[in-house]
Amino acid sequence: MFQSDGYFAFILNRTDLSKFAANNRYAGTLEENKTIVQGSFAYFGTYTVTNKTVVMHVDAGTWPGWYGPILRDSSFRSPVLN
């Protein structure tokens, strides 16, 4: 989701993620936690559009290795960018 004020959020989850047996996110088993971590991905931050390329700065997300880097993507198809 990209907002007009320059902020974005990206969330991707597998559709087949199971609920935890304990029905408590803090009480998941090792296997339940592994399944969730490997089946979901999210990050958010700010963005700008320059020469039809979206430039994203990641503030935080589920993968700490991505905090701060600039991501560039020119594959968006939008009337706003054309």
C-alpha positions in Angstrom: 0.0 0.0 0.0 1.4 3.4 -1.0 -0.1 6.5 0.5 0.0 9.9 -1.1 2.0 11.3 1.9 5.1 9.3 0.9 4.7 6.3 3.3 4.3 2.7 2.2 3.7 -0.7 3.8 4.2 -4.1 2.2 2.8 -7.3 3.7 2.9 -10.7 2.2 1.5 -13.9 3.9 0.9 -17.4 2.6 -2.8 -18.2 2.5 -2.3 -21.6 4.1 -0.8 -20.4 7.5 -2.3 -22.4 10.3 -3.5 -21.0 13.6 -1.4 -21.8 16.7 -2.7 -24.7 18.7 -2.5 -22.6 21.9 -4.3 -19.7 20.2 -1.6 -17.4 21.7 1.1 -15.9 19.5 3.5 -16.0 22.5 3.0 -19.7 23.1 3.7 -21.1 19.6 5.9 -24.2 19.3 9.2 -24.1 17.4 7.6 -25.6 14.3 4.6 -23.2 14.4 6.9 -20.2 14.8 9.2 -21.4 12.0 6.1 -21.8 9.7 5.0 -18.3 10.4 8.4 -16.7 9.9 9.0 -18.6 6.6 5.4 -17.9 5.4 5.2 -14.1 5.9 7.2 -11.0 5.0 6.6 -7.4 5.7 8.3 -4.0 5.7 7.4 -0.3 5.7 9.0 3.1 5.3 8.9 6.1 3.0 9.1 6.4 -0.8 9.6 8.8 -3.6 9.0 8.5 -7.3 11.8 9.7 -9.6 11.8 9.2 -13.4 9.0 6.5 -13.1 11.0 4.6 -10.5 9.8 4.1 -7.0 12.6 4.5 -4.5 11.8 3.0 -1.1 13.6 3.5 2.2 12.8 0.7 4.6 12.3 1.9 8.2 11.6 -1.6 9.7 10.1 -5.0 8.9 10.3 -8.7 9.6 13.7 -9.0 8.1 16.2 -6.9 10.1 18.8 -7.1 7.3 16.7 -4.7 5.2 16.4 -1.8 7.7 17.6 1.3 6.0 18.5 0.2 2.5 17.1 1.9 -0.5 15.0 -0.4 -2.8 14.3 0.7 -6.3 11.6 -0.7 -8.5 10.6 0.5 -12.0 8.2 -2.4 -12.6 5.2 -0.7 -11.2 2.4 -0.2 -13.7 0.3 2.8 -12.7 -1.4 5.7 -14.6 0.2 7.9 -11.9 3.7 6.9 -12.9 3.1 6.9 -16.7 
